[in-house]
Amino acid sequence: MNEWFVPSFGPPRFRVAVGLLFLPYTGMVLSFTVIGSMLAETIHWDRVAAIVVIYFLALGIGAHALDALGSQAVKPWGAVFSKRQLWVVAAVSVVVAYAIGIYYIVRYAPLLGVIAVLEGFFLLAYNLEWFRGRFHTNAWFAFAWGFLPVLAGYVIQTNSLSLAIVLVAMAMAALSLVEINASRPYKALKRGADGLTTEGRAQAAQLEVILKSVSLGVILLGIALLIWRWTL
């Protein structure tokens, strides 16, 4: 509740609802899909909008609701929303996301189906910590929410892959790795914010700068590429 992206105003349910979206990090993933889309030779703008909506529903809402339900011992959002409410939110958002995705898979980009299956697996295995949390690691986080979204953005446009787009996806995965490696210790420090030493507060501030810089940088890159291609 005291992380930098959670509003400091409003009732608890509002603050938690906004916090659950993890907007800066969700913004990074949405930007990854835009970056992948903008690298296609020909851009279909309805597909750009579609892949952004798909990831916002499936990741921004669905995956984060599932994460709040996961088997982790620490429940940072407490019991503001019941398990039933979180399950309903997750199920509805993911079903709608996949309904949109299936339409584009069938009509234009069958290869997107492979990515959809992989993302569906990580949506459950990562956030619900299946297989004793084997896939709830920083490396799989970077693959699922950094590497694959770039490919998804490109594939929905072209139904193909190239070496260049794979390298761009690897670069975005590396930025995701920076984000998650800074995020985990930052969260741990913020949980004990009241008892932090001067050194601990300084470390938390440094990690917060890293998180803000990485997320803002990726989002600005996505917006810049979007403007560039729109105005060509």
N, C-alpha and C positions, 0 to 999 in steps of 0.2 A: 504493500500500500504506500510505501514511502519511496518507491523508485521514481526516477525523474520523468517517466512518461505517464504516470498516473496522476490525474487531476487532484489538486489539493483542496478543491471545493466540491460542494454538492453532497447528497446523502451517500451512504456506503454502497448501496446497490448501483448507483450511477458510476461511482469511482471504480468499483470492481468491474462493471460492464465495459468501461473504456480500457481499464488496465488489462483485462483479459484479451483484448485485441492486439496487445503488444505493437501498437501502431508504427513506431519507428522500424521495428524488425520486419513486420508485415510489409511495410513500405519498401524495404530492401528487396523482399521476394517479388513483390509486384513489379519493381523496377527491373529485376532480372528477366522477367517475362517480356517486358517492353524492350530491353536491350536485345534479347534474342530476336524479337519480331522485327526490330529496326534494321537488323543486318541482312534481312531477306532482300533479294533484288526487286521484287514486286511486293508491295504491301497491301493487304486487304484489311481495311480499317475495322470492319466488323469483327474480324478475327482477333485483332489487337484487343478490342474491348472485351471480347468473349474470354480470352485467356486471363485477362486481369480479373474479371468477375469470377471466373472459376477458382483462381488461386485465393482471392479474397474470401470467398465462401468456404472453400475446403481448408485453407490454412488459417487465414485471419480469424475465422469464426470456429469452424469445425475442429481443427487440430488443437487449437488452444482450449476449447471446451473439453476435449478429450484429455488434454494434458492436466487440466484441473482435476480430472477423475482418475488419473494414473495411479500407479501403485507406490509412488514416492511417499516417503514418510512425512515430509514437510508439505503442508497445504497452505501456501502463502495467502490464498484468497479466503481461507476459512470456510464457513458454511453460509456465506451470504446468499449463494444460489444452491439449491438442493441438488442431489445427484440426479434426480429425475429431470429437473429443469435443464441441467447441463447435457444429459443424454438426448433430450428432445431437440435442443439447440444444435448439438453436433449432428444428429441424424438428419434433420431437415436441411441444414446448410450443405452437408456432404452430398445428400441425394440430389439436391438442386444443381450443385456443381457438376456432378457426374452426368446428369441429364443434359446439361448444356454441352459438356464434353463429348458425350456419345453422338450428339447431333453432328458435331464437326468431324468426329472420327469417321462416321459413316459417310458423310457427304464429301469431305475434302481431304482429310489427313489420317488415313488408317494407321500410319506409324505413330501417331499420337496415342493410340491405344496402348502401346508398349510402355510409354511414359506414365499413362494413367494407372496401369496395373502396378508399376513400381511405386508411384506416389501413394497409391492406396495402401500398399503394404506398409510403407514407412509411416503413413498417417496413423495406422493402428499400432504397429510394432514399436515405433519410437515413442509416441505419446502415451500409450498404455503400458509401456515398458514390458512388452511380451518377451519371452525367451530369457527371463531373468535380467532384463535390461541390456541384453547383448547389443541391441541396435540403438540404445539410448546413449550414444557416445558423440563426441565432438566431430569425429570424422564422418560418421553417418549423417549427422546434422548437416554438415557442409555439402555432402553429396545430395541429400534429399531436398534441401531448401536453398542450395546455391547452384549446384551443377545442373540438376534436372530442370528447374524452372527456365533457365536460359535455353536449353534444348527445346522445351515445350513451346516457348515463344517462337522459335525459328521453325520448328516442325509444323505447327498449325498453319504457318504461312506457305511452306514449301513442300511438306510431306517428304523431306529429305534431310540428310545431315552432311556436314563437310568437316574437314580437318580444322578449318579456321573457327567454326562455331564451337567445336569441341574445346579448342584452346581458350576461347573466350569464356566458355562455361567453367573451365578449370580455374581461370583467373577469378571469376566471381565466387567459386567455391572457396578459394583461398581467402577472399574477403569475409566470407561467412565464417570461416575458421577463426579469423581474428575476432570477429564479433562474439562468437560463442565462448572463446577462450577468455575474453574479457568479461562476458556476462555472468558466467558461473561464480567467479570469486566476488564480483560486484554484488550479486544477489546475497551471497553468504554474509558479506559485510553489512549490507543494508538490513538484514534480518536482526542483527545485533547492534543496530545503530545507536541505541541509547547507551550502550556500554563500551563504545569504541574509544580507543586511545587516540591521541593526536596523530600518531603514525597511521592508525587504521583509517581515520577520517581523511588523511592525505592520500592514502592508497585508494579509497573509494572515490575521491574526487578525480584522481588520475584516470581510473578505469571509466568513470562517467564521461570524461572528455574523449576517451578512445571510442566509446560506444556512440556518442553523439556525432563524432567526426566521421566514423565509418558509415553509419546509417545515412547521415545527411549527404555524404559524398556519393554514395551509390544512388540515392534518390535523385540528386541533381544530375548525375550522369544519365539516368533514364529519361528525365525530363528534357535534357539537352538534345539527346538523340531523337526523341519524339518531335521536338520543335524543328530540328534539322530536316528530318524526313518529310514532315508535314508541309514545310515551306519550299521543298525542292520543286 
